[in-house]
Amino acid sequence: MTVIDNDPMTRLFVGPRGGRISTAALRDASHWDEAVVDLGYEHRVRTVAEALRAARIPAFDTPGAVQPFTQQVLSHGRGLFGFGLITITWEPTACAGRPPAAQPLTALGRRPALEVKERNVVMSLETAPFAAEHASSDELRAWYELAVTSTAADYPSSPVPPYDSYVQQLRQSTSYLGLQRLWVARDSGRLIGTASAVFPTDENSERAIISVRVSAQYRRRGVGTRLLQTMLPEIHERGCRRIAGQTKASADGEKWTNALGFRAVAQRASHHLDIKSVDPARWQVPPTPGFRIQKWVDTAPDDLVQSFARARNAIADSPTGETSYRHPDWTAERVRQYETRMREIGETHRYVVAVDERSGAVAGFTEIAIIPRQSSFCHQEDTAVLPEFRGLGLGRAVKAAMMRWLTADLPHLEQVHTMTASDNLHMIRVNAPLGYVTDHVVSSVESEVGALEARLAGLRPRS
Ligand SMILES: CC(C)(COP(=O)(O)OP(=O)(O)OC[C@H]1O[C@@H](n2cnc3c(N)ncnc32)[C@H](O)[C@@H]1OP(=O)(O)O)[C@@H](O)C(=O)NCCC(=O)NCCS
């Protein structure tokens, strides 16, 4: 270590032709593992028996086959399981060629090829930014199919967006939340993983919201982690301090984020309302005396925009768990900016508000987003009632009025989807009588960018 001055690119650790290098050593005899750990290389410590079994060498498949072999090799007189094998992999930055395919051993006496593992097959992995606006239709189709398959596996009740609508959103450099950047992972040119980061503005400009997906058959090979490593510099450069994502409980996503040190900060339940299976009588909610119902599409009337902005701020009382998310500080100007933005990205937003007849001000509201070319489902956005008017039935009244409006003039609409904090009992009590049912619960996860960078710094790509 002293001789190489802690330089990981020193010749000692770089193979002559680049590429992935694996080796195994008897740790107690060589101290090789300590050198590797000090340099921050990826490594595993296994007992001899584990390593030989992982190598899937037919000669060692039968119980009892390992011990005679290792006793022969290890003549130290120490117990077999007191030794560890360490497998070491690293990849020089100048790696050019594919690593050679590992040869399984068939006889005793040859060194076990420890990199031959079920999910550690040879790949030519490349990760890169993805410019959707210039991408070929094959790549856009591959991205779409990966998104649809992965979502269907984790969230079977989620609606499938049509291809055109999905690709239109993918091609937008800005999502409804903020600037959107994309990356892909390819194996020999074939798209096997996708990633996006959205950079919200204003109160949430220190957060990056990420979504990483890897084809089911390529999971547990470091692809997702490599994508994250590729994204991190841009996330850092944009001044983000936290990375936020969403995973399904007990699914691969949660296991991955757990392994990377993300923290679960909130639980959110996905609900949907299936229009055809709900009796419309549920939406015949009588108006609350002293309040009138008013509705508009996209642009708030000038005489209501001020009080509408105030009512929007009531959403700040909805529970957000331990997330770093900050509710927007709504003003009339900000409402107008939001309306402009939604029009730019082609979304139609419908609003139903309850107006206090004494003051003429908005007391509560609900908002629905309709995404272009997605005529069979829409998204329930914010619903909020000012604190002084809670408990009067306004929340249910505006949502019921919204359902009557949607079903009256959107004949193709089949479902309304929404997400609610799992502990938002008031919202859940409003939703249930209207016909919403729970689909699944998702975890919001977060990590500090600095902590994640530190954790990933020692990892090297695995292929
Ligand atoms: C989450 C996802 C992107 C992970 O991709 P991946 O390429 O399989 O992950 P990696 O191989 O980089 O995993 C790195 C480590 O995370 C942990 N991990 C990942 N998936 C795991 C699983 N299914 N079970 C247990 N641990 C897991 C392991 O510690 C793994 O290292 P190891 O294989 O050496 O033990 C992939 O499972 C996926 O596409 N899921 C659906 C979408 C999703 O939930 N995304 C996350 C929210 S943004």
The ligand as an SDF file (V2000), in Angstrom:
LIG
                    3D

 48 50  0  0  0  0  0  0  0  0999 V2000
  -34.6420   -1.4030   -8.2840 C   0  0  0  0  0  0  0  0  0  0  0  0
  -33.8950   -1.8660   -9.5370 C   0  0  0  0  0  0  0  0  0  0  0  0
  -33.7130   -0.6390  -10.4540 C   0  0  0  0  0  0  0  0  0  0  0  0
  -32.5220   -2.4360   -9.1060 C   0  0  0  0  0  0  0  0  0  0  0  0
  -31.7580   -2.6910  -10.2550 O   0  0  0  0  0  0  0  0  0  0  0  0
  -30.6140   -3.8330  -10.2430 P   0  0  0  0  0  0  0  0  0  0  0  0
  -29.7600   -3.5720  -11.4220 O   0  0  0  0  0  0  0  0  0  0  0  0
  -31.2510   -5.1750  -10.1400 O   0  0  0  0  0  0  0  0  0  0  0  0
  -29.8450   -3.5230   -8.8680 O   0  0  0  0  0  0  0  0  0  0  0  0
  -28.2850   -3.8220   -8.5330 P   0  0  0  0  0  0  0  0  0  0  0  0
  -27.8610   -5.0650   -9.2000 O   0  0  0  0  0  0  0  0  0  0  0  0
  -27.5140   -2.5890   -8.8600 O   0  0  0  0  0  0  0  0  0  0  0  0
  -28.3620   -4.0370   -6.9610 O   0  0  0  0  0  0  0  0  0  0  0  0
  -27.3770   -3.5610   -6.0760 C   0  0  0  0  0  0  0  0  0  0  0  0
  -27.6210   -4.1520   -4.6980 C   0  0  0  0  0  0  0  0  0  0  0  0
  -28.9370   -3.8390   -4.2510 O   0  0  0  0  0  0  0  0  0  0  0  0
  -29.4840   -4.9750   -3.5400 C   0  0  0  0  0  0  0  0  0  0  0  0
  -30.6320   -5.5350   -4.2690 N   0  0  0  0  0  0  0  0  0  0  0  0
  -31.0940   -5.1500   -5.4940 C   0  0  0  0  0  0  0  0  0  0  0  0
  -32.1720   -5.8800   -5.8260 N   0  0  0  0  0  0  0  0  0  0  0  0
  -32.3840   -6.7470   -4.8250 C   0  0  0  0  0  0  0  0  0  0  0  0
  -33.3340   -7.7780   -4.5970 C   0  0  0  0  0  0  0  0  0  0  0  0
  -34.2940   -8.0580   -5.4850 N   0  0  0  0  0  0  0  0  0  0  0  0
  -33.2700   -8.4770   -3.4330 N   0  0  0  0  0  0  0  0  0  0  0  0
  -32.3170   -8.2120   -2.5110 C   0  0  0  0  0  0  0  0  0  0  0  0
  -31.3620   -7.2390   -2.6920 N   0  0  0  0  0  0  0  0  0  0  0  0
  -31.4070   -6.5260   -3.8250 C   0  0  0  0  0  0  0  0  0  0  0  0
  -28.3750   -5.9820   -3.4400 C   0  0  0  0  0  0  0  0  0  0  0  0
  -27.6370   -5.7190   -2.2680 O   0  0  0  0  0  0  0  0  0  0  0  0
  -27.5710   -5.6540   -4.6750 C   0  0  0  0  0  0  0  0  0  0  0  0
  -26.2210   -6.0570   -4.5670 O   0  0  0  0  0  0  0  0  0  0  0  0
  -25.8500   -7.6530   -4.7020 P   0  0  0  0  0  0  0  0  0  0  0  0
  -26.5640   -8.1540   -5.9210 O   0  0  0  0  0  0  0  0  0  0  0  0
  -24.3630   -7.6090   -4.8710 O   0  0  0  0  0  0  0  0  0  0  0  0
  -26.2880   -8.2950   -3.4520 O   0  0  0  0  0  0  0  0  0  0  0  0
  -34.7110   -2.9800  -10.2710 C   0  0  0  0  0  0  0  0  0  0  0  0
  -35.0190   -4.0030   -9.3590 O   0  0  0  0  0  0  0  0  0  0  0  0
  -36.0230   -2.4710  -10.8570 C   0  0  0  0  0  0  0  0  0  0  0  0
  -36.0370   -2.0510  -12.0120 O   0  0  0  0  0  0  0  0  0  0  0  0
  -37.1390   -2.4810  -10.0550 N   0  0  0  0  0  0  0  0  0  0  0  0
  -38.4210   -1.8610  -10.5050 C   0  0  0  0  0  0  0  0  0  0  0  0
  -38.3840   -0.3040  -10.4700 C   0  0  0  0  0  0  0  0  0  0  0  0
  -38.0580    0.2320   -9.0910 C   0  0  0  0  0  0  0  0  0  0  0  0
  -38.6460   -0.1630   -8.0900 O   0  0  0  0  0  0  0  0  0  0  0  0
  -37.1330    1.2060   -9.0290 N   0  0  0  0  0  0  0  0  0  0  0  0
  -36.6850    1.7710   -7.7680 C   0  0  0  0  0  0  0  0  0  0  0  0
  -37.2750    3.1010   -7.4830 C   0  0  0  0  0  0  0  0  0  0  0  0
  -36.5390    4.4150   -8.3410 S   0  0  0  0  0  0  0  0  0  0  0  0
  1  2  1  0
  2  3  1  0
  2  4  1  0
  2 36  1  0
  4  5  1  0
  5  6  1  0
  6  7  2  0
  6  8  1  0
  6  9  1  0
  9 10  1  0
 10 11  2  0
 10 12  1  0
 10 13  1  0
 13 14  1  0
 14 15  1  0
 15 16  1  0
 15 30  1  0
 16 17  1  0
 17 18  1  0
 17 28  1  0
 18 19  1  0
 18 27  1  0
 19 20  2  0
 20 21  1  0
 21 22  1  0
 21 27  2  0
 22 23  1  0
 22 24  2  0
 24 25  1  0
 25 26  2  0
 26 27  1  0
 28 29  1  0
 28 30  1  0
 30 31  1  0
 31 32  1  0
 32 33  2  0
 32 34  1  0
 32 35  1  0
 36 37  1  0
 36 38  1  0
 38 39  2  0
 38 40  1  0
 40 41  1  0
 41 42  1  0
 42 43  1  0
 43 44  2  0
 43 45  1  0
 45 46  1  0
 46 47  1  0
 47 48  1  0
M  END
$$$$
